[in-house]
Amino acid sequence: MADSTDEDSQECRVCGDTVASSANYRVVTAVEDGETVYKHFCSGDCLESWES
């Protein structure tokens, strides 16, 4: 696996923090209009907040 760089770091959909360095990083994968979409979250708390 390649190391992440700031250029390819994702932001949390809830709080906007960079998720690359988070040990609690979560990703939700979905297919929307035939395209794969990845929703990134820095923690389980942000994921739960987004789900509710």
PDBQT receptor file of N, H, CA, C and O in Angstrom, charges set to zero:
ATOM      1  N   MET A   1       0.844  -1.179   0.000  1.00  0.00    +0.000 N 
ATOM      2  CA  MET A   1       0.000   0.000   0.000  1.00  0.00    +0.000 C 
ATOM      3  C   MET A   1       0.886   1.237   0.000  1.00  0.00    +0.000 C 
ATOM      4  O   MET A   1       1.876   1.298   0.729  1.00  0.00    +0.000 OA
ATOM      5  N   ALA A   2       0.531   2.217  -0.814  1.00  0.00    +0.000 N 
ATOM      6  H   ALA A   2      -0.274   2.167  -1.406  1.00  0.00    +0.000 HD
ATOM      7  CA  ALA A   2       1.310   3.444  -0.912  1.00  0.00    +0.000 C 
ATOM      8  C   ALA A   2       0.959   4.393   0.225  1.00  0.00    +0.000 C 
ATOM      9  O   ALA A   2      -0.157   4.382   0.745  1.00  0.00    +0.000 OA
ATOM     10  N   ASP A   3       1.931   5.211   0.597  1.00  0.00    +0.000 N 
ATOM     11  H   ASP A   3       2.838   5.221   0.174  1.00  0.00    +0.000 HD
ATOM     12  CA  ASP A   3       1.687   6.226   1.617  1.00  0.00    +0.000 C 
ATOM     13  C   ASP A   3       0.787   7.316   1.061  1.00  0.00    +0.000 C 
ATOM     14  O   ASP A   3       0.842   7.639  -0.126  1.00  0.00    +0.000 OA
ATOM     15  N   SER A   4      -0.047   7.882   1.936  1.00  0.00    +0.000 N 
ATOM     16  H   SER A   4      -0.092   7.620   2.900  1.00  0.00    +0.000 HD
ATOM     17  CA  SER A   4      -0.911   8.989   1.551  1.00  0.00    +0.000 C 
ATOM     18  C   SER A   4      -0.121  10.288   1.542  1.00  0.00    +0.000 C 
ATOM     19  O   SER A   4       0.846  10.446   2.286  1.00  0.00    +0.000 OA
ATOM     20  N   THR A   5      -0.536  11.197   0.709  1.00  0.00    +0.000 N 
ATOM     21  H   THR A   5      -1.322  11.069   0.105  1.00  0.00    +0.000 HD
ATOM     22  CA  THR A   5       0.031  12.539   0.722  1.00  0.00    +0.000 C 
ATOM     23  C   THR A   5      -1.089  13.518   0.977  1.00  0.00    +0.000 C 
ATOM     24  O   THR A   5      -2.263  13.158   0.889  1.00  0.00    +0.000 OA
ATOM     25  N   ASP A   6      -0.740  14.761   1.293  1.00  0.00    +0.000 N 
ATOM     26  H   ASP A   6       0.214  15.053   1.364  1.00  0.00    +0.000 HD
ATOM     27  CA  ASP A   6      -1.756  15.774   1.520  1.00  0.00    +0.000 C 
ATOM     28  C   ASP A   6      -2.615  15.986   0.288  1.00  0.00    +0.000 C 
ATOM     29  O   ASP A   6      -3.787  16.345   0.407  1.00  0.00    +0.000 OA
ATOM     30  N   GLU A   7      -2.056  15.769  -0.894  1.00  0.00    +0.000 N 
ATOM     31  H   GLU A   7      -1.105  15.477  -0.991  1.00  0.00    +0.000 HD
ATOM     32  CA  GLU A   7      -2.791  15.986  -2.128  1.00  0.00    +0.000 C 
ATOM     33  C   GLU A   7      -3.948  15.011  -2.289  1.00  0.00    +0.000 C 
ATOM     34  O   GLU A   7      -4.970  15.366  -2.876  1.00  0.00    +0.000 OA
ATOM     35  N   ASP A   8      -3.807  13.770  -1.770  1.00  0.00    +0.000 N 
ATOM     36  H   ASP A   8      -2.976  13.482  -1.293  1.00  0.00    +0.000 HD
ATOM     37  CA  ASP A   8      -4.885  12.799  -1.919  1.00  0.00    +0.000 C 
ATOM     38  C   ASP A   8      -5.645  12.552  -0.617  1.00  0.00    +0.000 C 
ATOM     39  O   ASP A   8      -6.432  11.610  -0.531  1.00  0.00    +0.000 OA
ATOM     40  N   SER A   9      -5.418  13.388   0.392  1.00  0.00    +0.000 N 
ATOM     41  H   SER A   9      -4.778  14.154   0.321  1.00  0.00    +0.000 HD
ATOM     42  CA  SER A   9      -6.126  13.265   1.648  1.00  0.00    +0.000 C 
ATOM     43  C   SER A   9      -7.573  13.707   1.478  1.00  0.00    +0.000 C 
ATOM     44  O   SER A   9      -7.864  14.678   0.779  1.00  0.00    +0.000 OA
ATOM     45  N   GLN A  10      -8.453  12.996   2.115  1.00  0.00    +0.000 N 
ATOM     46  H   GLN A  10      -8.217  12.207   2.683  1.00  0.00    +0.000 HD
ATOM     47  CA  GLN A  10      -9.879  13.293   2.058  1.00  0.00    +0.000 C 
ATOM     48  C   GLN A  10     -10.280  14.079   3.290  1.00  0.00    +0.000 C 
ATOM     49  O   GLN A  10      -9.609  14.024   4.320  1.00  0.00    +0.000 OA
ATOM     50  N   GLU A  11     -11.375  14.807   3.181  1.00  0.00    +0.000 N 
ATOM     51  H   GLU A  11     -11.921  14.852   2.344  1.00  0.00    +0.000 HD
ATOM     52  CA  GLU A  11     -11.909  15.552   4.313  1.00  0.00    +0.000 C 
ATOM     53  C   GLU A  11     -13.162  14.870   4.832  1.00  0.00    +0.000 C 
ATOM     54  O   GLU A  11     -13.938  14.302   4.063  1.00  0.00    +0.000 OA
ATOM     55  N   CYS A  12     -13.350  14.930   6.132  1.00  0.00    +0.000 N 
ATOM     56  H   CYS A  12     -12.720  15.391   6.756  1.00  0.00    +0.000 HD
ATOM     57  CA  CYS A  12     -14.546  14.395   6.776  1.00  0.00    +0.000 C 
ATOM     58  C   CYS A  12     -15.763  15.151   6.262  1.00  0.00    +0.000 C 
ATOM     59  O   CYS A  12     -15.753  16.381   6.208  1.00  0.00    +0.000 OA
ATOM     60  N   ARG A  13     -16.813  14.423   5.884  1.00  0.00    +0.000 N 
ATOM     61  H   ARG A  13     -16.822  13.424   5.927  1.00  0.00    +0.000 HD
ATOM     62  CA  ARG A  13     -18.033  15.050   5.352  1.00  0.00    +0.000 C 
ATOM     63  C   ARG A  13     -18.788  15.832   6.414  1.00  0.00    +0.000 C 
ATOM     64  O   ARG A  13     -19.636  16.660   6.080  1.00  0.00    +0.000 OA
ATOM     65  N   VAL A  14     -18.497  15.586   7.695  1.00  0.00    +0.000 N 
ATOM     66  H   VAL A  14     -17.808  14.913   7.967  1.00  0.00    +0.000 HD
ATOM     67  CA  VAL A  14     -19.221  16.265   8.764  1.00  0.00    +0.000 C 
ATOM     68  C   VAL A  14     -18.448  17.483   9.275  1.00  0.00    +0.000 C 
ATOM     69  O   VAL A  14     -18.981  18.593   9.298  1.00  0.00    +0.000 OA
ATOM     70  N   CYS A  15     -17.194  17.275   9.686  1.00  0.00    +0.000 N 
ATOM     71  H   CYS A  15     -16.762  16.373   9.667  1.00  0.00    +0.000 HD
ATOM     72  CA  CYS A  15     -16.455  18.360  10.340  1.00  0.00    +0.000 C 
ATOM     73  C   CYS A  15     -15.386  18.995   9.463  1.00  0.00    +0.000 C 
ATOM     74  O   CYS A  15     -14.876  20.064   9.802  1.00  0.00    +0.000 OA
ATOM     75  N   GLY A  16     -15.029  18.362   8.335  1.00  0.00    +0.000 N 
ATOM     76  H   GLY A  16     -15.442  17.494   8.059  1.00  0.00    +0.000 HD
ATOM     77  CA  GLY A  16     -14.044  18.937   7.431  1.00  0.00    +0.000 C 
ATOM     78  C   GLY A  16     -12.599  18.630   7.771  1.00  0.00    +0.000 C 
ATOM     79  O   GLY A  16     -11.704  19.037   7.030  1.00  0.00    +0.000 OA
ATOM     80  N   ASP A  17     -12.337  17.921   8.872  1.00  0.00    +0.000 N 
ATOM     81  H   ASP A  17     -13.065  17.590   9.474  1.00  0.00    +0.000 HD
ATOM     82  CA  ASP A  17     -10.970  17.549   9.228  1.00  0.00    +0.000 C 
ATOM     83  C   ASP A  17     -10.403  16.572   8.208  1.00  0.00    +0.000 C 
ATOM     84  O   ASP A  17     -11.149  15.808   7.595  1.00  0.00    +0.000 OA
ATOM     85  N   THR A  18      -9.085  16.594   8.024  1.00  0.00    +0.000 N 
ATOM     86  H   THR A  18      -8.479  17.214   8.522  1.00  0.00    +0.000 HD
ATOM     87  CA  THR A  18      -8.423  15.629   7.154  1.00  0.00    +0.000 C 
ATOM     88  C   THR A  18      -8.485  14.264   7.824  1.00  0.00    +0.000 C 
ATOM     89  O   THR A  18      -8.180  14.139   9.010  1.00  0.00    +0.000 OA
ATOM     90  N   VAL A  19      -8.876  13.243   7.074  1.00  0.00    +0.000 N 
ATOM     91  H   VAL A  19      -9.124  13.345   6.110  1.00  0.00    +0.000 HD
ATOM     92  CA  VAL A  19      -9.065  11.921   7.662  1.00  0.00    +0.000 C 
ATOM     93  C   VAL A  19      -7.861  11.003   7.484  1.00  0.00    +0.000 C 
ATOM     94  O   VAL A  19      -7.837   9.924   8.076  1.00  0.00    +0.000 OA
ATOM     95  N   ALA A  20      -6.881  11.379   6.709  1.00  0.00    +0.000 N 
ATOM     96  H   ALA A  20      -6.900  12.256   6.228  1.00  0.00    +0.000 HD
ATOM     97  CA  ALA A  20      -5.752  10.502   6.396  1.00  0.00    +0.000 C 
ATOM     98  C   ALA A  20      -4.982  10.048   7.626  1.00  0.00    +0.000 C 
ATOM     99  O   ALA A  20      -4.500   8.916   7.667  1.00  0.00    +0.000 OA
ATOM    100  N   SER A  21      -4.862  10.903   8.618  1.00  0.00    +0.000 N 
ATOM    101  H   SER A  21      -5.254  11.822   8.584  1.00  0.00    +0.000 HD
ATOM    102  CA  SER A  21      -4.069  10.548   9.787  1.00  0.00    +0.000 C 
ATOM    103  C   SER A  21      -4.906  10.038  10.950  1.00  0.00    +0.000 C 
ATOM    104  O   SER A  21      -4.370   9.763  12.024  1.00  0.00    +0.000 OA
ATOM    105  N   SER A  22      -6.198   9.910  10.753  1.00  0.00    +0.000 N 
ATOM    106  H   SER A  22      -6.634  10.134   9.881  1.00  0.00    +0.000 HD
ATOM    107  CA  SER A  22      -7.083   9.481  11.824  1.00  0.00    +0.000 C 
ATOM    108  C   SER A  22      -7.070   7.960  11.981  1.00  0.00    +0.000 C 
ATOM    109  O   SER A  22      -7.232   7.227  11.006  1.00  0.00    +0.000 OA
ATOM    110  N   ALA A  23      -6.879   7.500  13.203  1.00  0.00    +0.000 N 
ATOM    111  H   ALA A  23      -6.747   8.096  13.995  1.00  0.00    +0.000 HD
ATOM    112  CA  ALA A  23      -6.912   6.064  13.478  1.00  0.00    +0.000 C 
ATOM    113  C   ALA A  23      -8.341   5.531  13.448  1.00  0.00    +0.000 C 
ATOM    114  O   ALA A  23      -8.546   4.321  13.346  1.00  0.00    +0.000 OA
ATOM    115  N   ASN A  24      -9.320   6.410  13.533  1.00  0.00    +0.000 N 
ATOM    116  H   ASN A  24      -9.153   7.393  13.616  1.00  0.00    +0.000 HD
ATOM    117  CA  ASN A  24     -10.729   6.026  13.574  1.00  0.00    +0.000 C 
ATOM    118  C   ASN A  24     -11.442   6.297  12.252  1.00  0.00    +0.000 C 
ATOM    119  O   ASN A  24     -12.671   6.364  12.210  1.00  0.00    +0.000 OA
ATOM    120  N   TYR A  25     -10.690   6.451  11.197  1.00  0.00    +0.000 N 
ATOM    121  H   TYR A  25      -9.692   6.397  11.232  1.00  0.00    +0.000 HD
ATOM    122  CA  TYR A  25     -11.176   6.764   9.853  1.00  0.00    +0.000 C 
ATOM    123  C   TYR A  25     -12.238   5.767   9.403  1.00  0.00    +0.000 C 
ATOM    124  O   TYR A  25     -12.065   4.558   9.563  1.00  0.00    +0.000 OA
ATOM    125  N   ARG A  26     -13.348   6.276   8.834  1.00  0.00    +0.000 N 
ATOM    126  H   ARG A  26     -13.488   7.258   8.704  1.00  0.00    +0.000 HD
ATOM    127  CA  ARG A  26     -14.430   5.442   8.323  1.00  0.00    +0.000 C 
ATOM    128  C   ARG A  26     -14.770   5.871   6.899  1.00  0.00    +0.000 C 
ATOM    129  O   ARG A  26     -14.665   7.050   6.561  1.00  0.00    +0.000 OA
ATOM    130  N   VAL A  27     -15.176   4.915   6.067  1.00  0.00    +0.000 N 
ATOM    131  H   VAL A  27     -15.261   3.957   6.342  1.00  0.00    +0.000 HD
ATOM    132  CA  VAL A  27     -15.588   5.202   4.688  1.00  0.00    +0.000 C 
ATOM    133  C   VAL A  27     -16.896   4.483   4.417  1.00  0.00    +0.000 C 
ATOM    134  O   VAL A  27     -17.053   3.310   4.755  1.00  0.00    +0.000 OA
ATOM    135  N   VAL A  28     -17.830   5.192   3.806  1.00  0.00    +0.000 N 
ATOM    136  H   VAL A  28     -17.701   6.145   3.532  1.00  0.00    +0.000 HD
ATOM    137  CA  VAL A  28     -19.077   4.600   3.337  1.00  0.00    +0.000 C 
ATOM    138  C   VAL A  28     -19.000   4.614   1.821  1.00  0.00    +0.000 C 
ATOM    139  O   VAL A  28     -18.766   5.660   1.215  1.00  0.00    +0.000 OA
ATOM    140  N   THR A  29     -19.198   3.451   1.206  1.00  0.00    +0.000 N 
ATOM    141  H   THR A  29     -19.388   2.601   1.698  1.00  0.00    +0.000 HD
ATOM    142  CA  THR A  29     -19.150   3.332  -0.247  1.00  0.00    +0.000 C 
ATOM    143  C   THR A  29     -20.557   3.102  -0.768  1.00  0.00    +0.000 C 
ATOM    144  O   THR A  29     -21.311   2.295  -0.223  1.00  0.00    +0.000 OA
ATOM    145  N   ALA A  30     -20.903   3.819  -1.830  1.00  0.00    +0.000 N 
ATOM    146  H   ALA A  30     -20.290   4.474  -2.273  1.00  0.00    +0.000 HD
ATOM    147  CA  ALA A  30     -22.227   3.683  -2.425  1.00  0.00    +0.000 C 
ATOM    148  C   ALA A  30     -22.109   3.829  -3.938  1.00  0.00    +0.000 C 
ATOM    149  O   ALA A  30     -21.107   4.329  -4.449  1.00  0.00    +0.000 OA
ATOM    150  N   VAL A  31     -23.142   3.387  -4.646  1.00  0.00    +0.000 N 
ATOM    151  H   VAL A  31     -23.957   2.981  -4.232  1.00  0.00    +0.000 HD
ATOM    152  CA  VAL A  31     -23.219   3.592  -6.090  1.00  0.00    +0.000 C 
ATOM    153  C   VAL A  31     -24.351   4.572  -6.337  1.00  0.00    +0.000 C 
ATOM    154  O   VAL A  31     -25.501   4.315  -5.981  1.00  0.00    +0.000 OA
ATOM    155  N   GLU A  32     -24.008   5.709  -6.956  1.00  0.00    +0.000 N 
ATOM    156  H   GLU A  32     -23.074   5.917  -7.245  1.00  0.00    +0.000 HD
ATOM    157  CA  GLU A  32     -24.982   6.745  -7.267  1.00  0.00    +0.000 C 
ATOM    158  C   GLU A  32     -24.885   7.052  -8.754  1.00  0.00    +0.000 C 
ATOM    159  O   GLU A  32     -23.821   7.429  -9.246  1.00  0.00    +0.000 OA
ATOM    160  N   ASP A  33     -25.982   6.892  -9.462  1.00  0.00    +0.000 N 
ATOM    161  H   ASP A  33     -26.846   6.585  -9.062  1.00  0.00    +0.000 HD
ATOM    162  CA  ASP A  33     -26.023   7.141 -10.906  1.00  0.00    +0.000 C 
ATOM    163  C   ASP A  33     -24.942   6.361 -11.657  1.00  0.00    +0.000 C 
ATOM    164  O   ASP A  33     -24.334   6.873 -12.597  1.00  0.00    +0.000 OA
ATOM    165  N   GLY A  34     -24.711   5.116 -11.231  1.00  0.00    +0.000 N 
ATOM    166  H   GLY A  34     -25.205   4.699 -10.468  1.00  0.00    +0.000 HD
ATOM    167  CA  GLY A  34     -23.745   4.254 -11.897  1.00  0.00    +0.000 C 
ATOM    168  C   GLY A  34     -22.291   4.529 -11.550  1.00  0.00    +0.000 C 
ATOM    169  O   GLY A  34     -21.400   3.887 -12.105  1.00  0.00    +0.000 OA
ATOM    170  N   GLU A  35     -22.029   5.464 -10.647  1.00  0.00    +0.000 N 
ATOM    171  H   GLU A  35     -22.753   5.985 -10.195  1.00  0.00    +0.000 HD
ATOM    172  CA  GLU A  35     -20.667   5.820 -10.240  1.00  0.00    +0.000 C 
ATOM    173  C   GLU A  35     -20.444   5.410  -8.785  1.00  0.00    +0.000 C 
ATOM    174  O   GLU A  35     -21.353   5.510  -7.961  1.00  0.00    +0.000 OA
ATOM    175  N   THR A  36     -19.241   4.951  -8.477  1.00  0.00    +0.000 N 
ATOM    176  H   THR A  36     -18.503   4.869  -9.147  1.00  0.00    +0.000 HD
ATOM    177  CA  THR A  36     -18.890   4.637  -7.100  1.00  0.00    +0.000 C 
ATOM    178  C   THR A  36     -18.566   5.932  -6.376  1.00  0.00    +0.000 C 
ATOM    179  O   THR A  36     -17.776   6.744  -6.856  1.00  0.00    +0.000 OA
ATOM    180  N   VAL A  37     -19.184   6.116  -5.213  1.00  0.00    +0.000 N 
ATOM    181  H   VAL A  37     -19.826   5.456  -4.823  1.00  0.00    +0.000 HD
ATOM    182  CA  VAL A  37     -18.993   7.316  -4.413  1.00  0.00    +0.000 C 
ATOM    183  C   VAL A  37     -18.484   6.897  -3.041  1.00  0.00    +0.000 C 
ATOM    184  O   VAL A  37     -19.018   5.974  -2.428  1.00  0.00    +0.000 OA
ATOM    185  N   TYR A  38     -17.445   7.584  -2.563  1.00  0.00    +0.000 N 
ATOM    186  H   TYR A  38     -17.011   8.334  -3.062  1.00  0.00    +0.000 HD
ATOM    187  CA  TYR A  38     -16.864   7.305  -1.259  1.00  0.00    +0.000 C 
ATOM    188  C   TYR A  38     -17.116   8.498  -0.352  1.00  0.00    +0.000 C 
ATOM    189  O   TYR A  38     -16.777   9.632  -0.691  1.00  0.00    +0.000 OA
ATOM    190  N   LYS A  39     -17.709   8.235   0.800  1.00  0.00    +0.000 N 
ATOM    191  H   LYS A  39     -17.984   7.314   1.076  1.00  0.00    +0.000 HD
ATOM    192  CA  LYS A  39     -17.974   9.280   1.786  1.00  0.00    +0.000 C 
ATOM    193  C   LYS A  39     -17.056   9.017   2.973  1.00  0.00    +0.000 C 
ATOM    194  O   LYS A  39     -17.129   7.961   3.601  1.00  0.00    +0.000 OA
ATOM    195  N   HIS A  40     -16.195   9.982   3.278  1.00  0.00    +0.000 N 
ATOM    196  H   HIS A  40     -16.136  10.840   2.768  1.00  0.00    +0.000 HD
ATOM    197  CA  HIS A  40     -15.143   9.816   4.276  1.00  0.00    +0.000 C 
ATOM    198  C   HIS A  40     -15.516  10.511   5.585  1.00  0.00    +0.000 C 
ATOM    199  O   HIS A  40     -16.099  11.595   5.595  1.00  0.00    +0.000 OA
ATOM    200  N   PHE A  41     -15.159   9.849   6.693  1.00  0.00    +0.000 N 
ATOM    201  H   PHE A  41     -14.685   8.968   6.686  1.00  0.00    +0.000 HD
ATOM    202  CA  PHE A  41     -15.451  10.370   8.017  1.00  0.00    +0.000 C 
ATOM    203  C   PHE A  41     -14.229  10.158   8.906  1.00  0.00    +0.000 C 
ATOM    204  O   PHE A  41     -13.573   9.119   8.826  1.00  0.00    +0.000 OA
ATOM    205  N   CYS A  42     -13.922  11.147   9.760  1.00  0.00    +0.000 N 
ATOM    206  H   CYS A  42     -14.455  11.991   9.826  1.00  0.00    +0.000 HD
ATOM    207  CA  CYS A  42     -12.725  11.062  10.601  1.00  0.00    +0.000 C 
ATOM    208  C   CYS A  42     -12.932  10.162  11.814  1.00  0.00    +0.000 C 
ATOM    209  O   CYS A  42     -11.959   9.729  12.433  1.00  0.00    +0.000 OA
ATOM    210  N   SER A  43     -14.184   9.875  12.163  1.00  0.00    +0.000 N 
ATOM    211  H   SER A  43     -14.974  10.226  11.661  1.00  0.00    +0.000 HD
ATOM    212  CA  SER A  43     -14.446   9.045  13.343  1.00  0.00    +0.000 C 
ATOM    213  C   SER A  43     -15.831   8.407  13.246  1.00  0.00    +0.000 C 
ATOM    214  O   SER A  43     -16.657   8.783  12.414  1.00  0.00    +0.000 OA
ATOM    215  N   GLY A  44     -16.049   7.453  14.105  1.00  0.00    +0.000 N 
ATOM    216  H   GLY A  44     -15.378   7.147  14.781  1.00  0.00    +0.000 HD
ATOM    217  CA  GLY A  44     -17.359   6.833  14.197  1.00  0.00    +0.000 C 
ATOM    218  C   GLY A  44     -18.417   7.829  14.640  1.00  0.00    +0.000 C 
ATOM    219  O   GLY A  44     -19.576   7.725  14.236  1.00  0.00    +0.000 OA
ATOM    220  N   ASP A  45     -18.024   8.803  15.475  1.00  0.00    +0.000 N 
ATOM    221  H   ASP A  45     -17.083   8.887  15.803  1.00  0.00    +0.000 HD
ATOM    222  CA  ASP A  45     -18.961   9.829  15.937  1.00  0.00    +0.000 C 
ATOM    223  C   ASP A  45     -19.469  10.675  14.772  1.00  0.00    +0.000 C 
ATOM    224  O   ASP A  45     -20.665  10.950  14.676  1.00  0.00    +0.000 OA
ATOM    225  N   CYS A  46     -18.548  11.092  13.878  1.00  0.00    +0.000 N 
ATOM    226  H   CYS A  46     -17.576  10.868  13.957  1.00  0.00    +0.000 HD
ATOM    227  CA  CYS A  46     -18.962  11.881  12.711  1.00  0.00    +0.000 C 
ATOM    228  C   CYS A  46     -19.839  11.038  11.777  1.00  0.00    +0.000 C 
ATOM    229  O   CYS A  46     -20.811  11.544  11.216  1.00  0.00    +0.000 OA
ATOM    230  N   LEU A  47     -19.503   9.779  11.613  1.00  0.00    +0.000 N 
ATOM    231  H   LEU A  47     -18.713   9.369  12.068  1.00  0.00    +0.000 HD
ATOM    232  CA  LEU A  47     -20.319   8.890  10.779  1.00  0.00    +0.000 C 
ATOM    233  C   LEU A  47     -21.726   8.787  11.361  1.00  0.00    +0.000 C 
ATOM    234  O   LEU A  47     -22.708   8.905  10.629  1.00  0.00    +0.000 OA
ATOM    235  N   GLU A  48     -21.831   8.568  12.665  1.00  0.00    +0.000 N 
ATOM    236  H   GLU A  48     -21.033   8.472  13.260  1.00  0.00    +0.000 HD
ATOM    237  CA  GLU A  48     -23.145   8.472  13.314  1.00  0.00    +0.000 C 
ATOM    238  C   GLU A  48     -23.921   9.773  13.180  1.00  0.00    +0.000 C 
ATOM    239  O   GLU A  48     -25.134   9.754  12.966  1.00  0.00    +0.000 OA
ATOM    240  N   SER A  49     -23.242  10.888  13.303  1.00  0.00    +0.000 N 
ATOM    241  H   SER A  49     -22.257  10.904  13.476  1.00  0.00    +0.000 HD
ATOM    242  CA  SER A  49     -23.890  12.197  13.165  1.00  0.00    +0.000 C 
ATOM    243  C   SER A  49     -24.446  12.359  11.752  1.00  0.00    +0.000 C 
ATOM    244  O   SER A  49     -25.561  12.854  11.587  1.00  0.00    +0.000 OA
ATOM    245  N   TRP A  50     -23.700  11.957  10.744  1.00  0.00    +0.000 N 
ATOM    246  H   TRP A  50     -22.794  11.555  10.878  1.00  0.00    +0.000 HD
ATOM    247  CA  TRP A  50     -24.134  12.053   9.355  1.00  0.00    +0.000 C 
ATOM    248  C   TRP A  50     -25.324  11.129   9.080  1.00  0.00    +0.000 C 
ATOM    249  O   TRP A  50     -26.227  11.492   8.325  1.00  0.00    +0.000 OA
ATOM    250  N   GLU A  51     -25.331   9.935   9.689  1.00  0.00    +0.000 N 
ATOM    251  H   GLU A  51     -24.598   9.641  10.302  1.00  0.00    +0.000 HD
ATOM    252  CA  GLU A  51     -26.403   8.973   9.480  1.00  0.00    +0.000 C 
ATOM    253  C   GLU A  51     -27.724   9.420  10.101  1.00  0.00    +0.000 C 
ATOM    254  O   GLU A  51     -28.792   9.019   9.637  1.00  0.00    +0.000 OA
ATOM    255  N   SER A  52     -27.663  10.244  11.143  1.00  0.00    +0.000 N 
ATOM    256  H   SER A  52     -26.796  10.569  11.520  1.00  0.00    +0.000 HD
ATOM    257  CA  SER A  52     -28.906  10.625  11.823  1.00  0.00    +0.000 C 
ATOM    258  C   SER A  52     -29.552  11.867  11.262  1.00  0.00    +0.000 C 
ATOM    259  O   SER A  52     -30.601  12.289  11.747  1.00  0.00    +0.000 OA
TER     260      SER A  52
